[in-house]
Amino acid sequence: MKLAQKNTGIVLGSIALGLLLTAILIAGCTSGTPPSPAATPSPEMTAMPAAVPAPTTAATTTVPAAAVTPTGTLAPVFTESPGNLVVYTAASLTGASPAIGQAFTAAYPDHKVIFSLDGTQALKTKIESGAYADVFISASNSYTNAMKNEGLFVNSTIQPLTSNYLIVILPAGNPGNIQTLADLAKPGVKIDMEAKEVPAGAVSVQAIGNLANTTYGKEWQTALYKNVVSFETSEPAVATKVSLGEVDAGFVYESTYKAAPAGTLTAIAIPKPQNVLQTYTIGVLKESANQDVATEFDQFMLSPAGQQVLTDYGFRPVS
């Protein structure tokens, strides 16, 4: 009897020990959760320069932080929407675009305009890559003609829209002491301008060449280019750097200077014989799902009401 009791105790003890070991093992596996690995930035986050804020509206505006800074690379991708127009618009119309949208909606209350603003060359690339837009406003005939040849437009809707001359802007106070265009070649002067692929950059190169050939000479031209510290991918980026005093001078359109808040910029005019008149064009894109509304916008921009908005923001009529 005692032996049976002893054996029973051993068995019960073994079972108890097994249960205890199992409990310890389970507790060891579940008593804590290992820390999660550090979050990995998404491609969108890593692609954005730290100095450039994420876009919060359809318009894309960036402050360049490098010699050539991408503009609008993270612009939203739009899809067709009944009654809402997506208008890919040259960045130099940034200031005028809200007023244009308000005037169009006042004339057509059921319609709304969404502007995607960027350098014309960047907008062209996006459309060629399949980005959706209803209307394209270009600051360069060369890009419009190239897209027309690619079959991207409803050709009958392509029209000259407005025009712009170049001007040289200076920060308030003129820290570079630039009194004439000749002073742009002085040692130590810091100049900002657009890359040659940007419409404003292309006409700046032409105007500088004209000034060198007729007035200031090739040495002046060479010295001026040595003073260029940055080539931007949009015209408003040049105005931003000048207004912040990061450079002493910049080449922009007259409309940008005229639209600047009073007291923020001064300017030196480029004589008309050496200047280059930039003609903007507008056209409806063949892939638009809102052809009727897009055509209404096209016609509105060419109407006296649309032309008045452009005039109010410093643009010139097509001559």
Residue pairs with C-beta under 8 A, 6 or more apart in sequence:
44 74
47 73
47 74
48 54
48 73
48 74
49 65
49 66
49 69
51 63
51 65
52 62
52 63
52 65
52 69
53 62
54 74
55 61
55 72
55 74
55 75
55 76
58 75
58 76
58 78
58 114
58 115
58 116
59 94
59 97
59 115
59 116
59 117
60 71
60 72
60 74
60 75
60 91
60 116
60 117
60 118
61 71
61 91
61 94
61 117
61 236
62 69
62 70
62 71
62 72
62 234
62 237
63 237
63 240
63 241
64 71
64 230
64 232
64 233
64 237
64 240
64 241
66 230
67 229
67 230
67 231
68 195
68 230
68 231
68 232
68 233
69 232
69 233
69 237
70 233
71 91
71 118
71 119
71 122
71 232
71 233
71 234
71 237
72 91
72 116
72 117
72 118
72 119
72 122
72 234
75 116
75 118
75 126
76 116
77 131
77 132
78 86
78 114
78 116
78 131
78 132
78 133
79 132
80 86
80 132
80 134
80 288
80 289
80 290
81 290
82 289
82 290
83 110
83 111
83 112
83 290
83 293
84 111
84 112
84 113
84 114
84 290
85 111
85 112
85 113
85 114
85 134
85 135
85 290
85 293
85 294
85 297
86 114
86 116
86 132
86 133
86 134
86 135
87 113
87 114
87 115
87 116
87 133
87 134
87 135
87 136
87 137
87 297
88 116
88 118
88 123
88 126
88 127
88 131
88 133
88 135
88 136
88 137
89 97
89 115
89 116
89 117
89 123
89 136
89 137
90 117
90 119
90 120
90 123
90 137
90 138
90 139
90 199
90 235
90 280
91 117
91 118
91 119
91 120
91 234
91 235
91 236
92 139
92 164
92 200
92 235
92 236
92 252
92 253
92 255
92 256
93 100
93 115
93 117
93 137
93 280
93 313
94 117
94 236
95 255
95 256
95 259
95 313
96 255
96 259
96 309
96 310
96 312
96 313
96 315
97 115
97 117
99 309
99 312
99 313
100 113
100 115
100 301
100 306
100 309
100 310
101 112
101 113
101 115
103 300
103 305
103 306
103 309
104 111
104 113
104 297
104 300
104 306
105 111
105 112
105 113
107 300
107 305
108 293
108 296
108 300
111 293
111 296
111 297
113 297
116 123
116 133
118 126
118 234
119 194
119 197
119 198
119 199
119 233
119 234
119 235
120 138
120 139
120 140
120 143
120 198
120 199
121 140
121 143
121 197
121 198
121 199
121 233
122 233
122 234
123 133
123 136
123 138
124 138
124 143
124 146
124 147
127 133
127 136
127 147
127 152
127 285
128 147
128 150
128 152
132 287
133 285
133 287
133 288
134 284
134 285
134 288
134 289
134 290
134 293
134 294
134 297
135 282
135 283
135 284
135 285
135 288
135 294
135 297
135 298
136 144
136 147
136 153
136 282
136 283
136 285
137 161
137 280
137 281
137 282
137 301
138 144
138 147
138 199
138 280
138 281
138 282
138 283
139 164
139 199
139 200
139 235
139 278
139 280
140 199
140 202
140 278
141 279
141 281
142 202
143 199
144 153
144 158
144 281
144 283
147 153
148 155
148 158
148 283
151 286
152 285
152 286
152 287
153 283
153 284
153 285
153 286
154 283
154 284
154 285
154 286
154 288
154 291
155 283
157 282
157 283
157 284
157 294
157 295
157 298
158 281
158 282
158 283
159 281
159 282
159 283
159 298
159 302
160 279
160 280
160 281
160 318
161 279
161 280
161 281
161 282
161 301
161 302
161 310
161 318
162 279
162 280
162 307
162 310
162 315
162 316
162 317
162 318
163 277
163 278
163 279
163 280
163 315
163 316
163 317
163 318
163 319
164 253
164 254
164 255
164 277
164 278
164 280
164 315
164 316
165 253
165 254
165 270
165 272
165 275
165 276
165 277
165 278
165 316
166 200
166 203
166 204
166 207
166 251
166 252
166 253
166 254
166 270
166 275
166 276
166 278
167 251
167 252
167 253
167 254
167 257
167 267
167 268
167 269
167 270
168 178
168 181
168 184
168 249
168 250
168 251
168 267
168 268
168 269
168 270
169 239
169 242
169 249
169 250
169 251
169 252
169 256
169 257
169 260
169 265
169 266
169 267
170 176
170 178
170 242
170 248
170 249
170 265
170 266
170 267
170 268
171 242
171 243
171 244
171 245
171 247
171 248
171 265
171 266
172 263
172 264
172 265
172 266
174 248
174 266
175 245
175 248
176 183
176 186
176 189
176 190
176 248
176 249
177 183
178 184
178 186
178 189
178 248
178 249
178 268
180 268
181 211
181 215
181 216
181 268
181 270
182 216
182 220
183 189
184 191
184 220
184 224
184 227
184 249
185 216
185 219
185 220
185 221
185 223
185 224
185 227
186 223
186 227
187 223
187 227
188 227
189 227
189 248
189 249
190 227
190 229
190 246
190 247
190 248
190 249
191 224
191 227
191 228
191 229
191 247
191 248
191 249
191 250
191 251
192 228
192 229
192 230
192 232
192 238
192 241
192 242
192 246
192 247
192 249
192 250
192 251
193 200
193 201
193 204
193 228
193 230
193 231
193 232
193 238
193 250
193 251
194 200
194 201
194 204
194 231
194 232
194 233
194 234
194 235
194 237
194 238
194 251
195 201
195 231
195 232
195 233
196 202
196 205
196 231
197 233
198 232
198 233
198 234
198 235
199 235
199 278
200 235
200 238
200 251
200 252
200 253
200 278
201 231
201 232
201 251
203 276
203 278
204 251
206 276
207 251
207 270
207 274
207 275
207 276
208 221
208 224
208 225
209 221
210 273
210 274
210 275
210 276
211 220
211 221
211 270
211 274
212 218
212 220
212 221
214 273
214 274
215 274
229 247
230 241
230 247
232 238
232 241
235 252
235 253
235 256
236 256
238 250
238 251
238 252
239 250
239 252
239 256
239 257
239 260
239 265
241 247
241 250
242 249
242 250
242 252
242 265
243 260
243 264
243 265
253 278
253 314
254 314
254 316
255 313
255 314
255 315
256 314
257 265
257 267
257 314
258 313
258 314
259 313
259 314
277 316
277 319
279 318
280 315
282 298
282 301
282 302
283 298
284 291
284 294
284 295
284 298
285 294
288 294
300 306
301 307
301 310
307 317
311 317
